[in-house]
């Protein structure tokens, strides 16, 4: 099955995942704000470090805030729906810090 890349749908999928996670893990320390649909990833999807949208189909690998010529995949709608986004797929910045 092909992955779908749509920023608005991926943002919404991540919000729903966070709400489900909070409902299933009320003892977890992050459940309080995840119940509101807020996870670790930027709400807009734009990385604070490299300024690329993490939910796009592809972006440039960025090392030490310098863009390389190498491209890599972003986070698909399906991936946002099944796992918690904790970092940027392009510059590898952690959003959990």
Secondary structure, DSSP 8 states (H G I E B T S, - for coil): ------HHHHHHHHHHHHHHHHHH-TTSTTHHHHTTT--SS-TTSB-TTT--BTTSSEEEEEETTEEEEEEEE---HHHHHHS---B-TTT--BS--
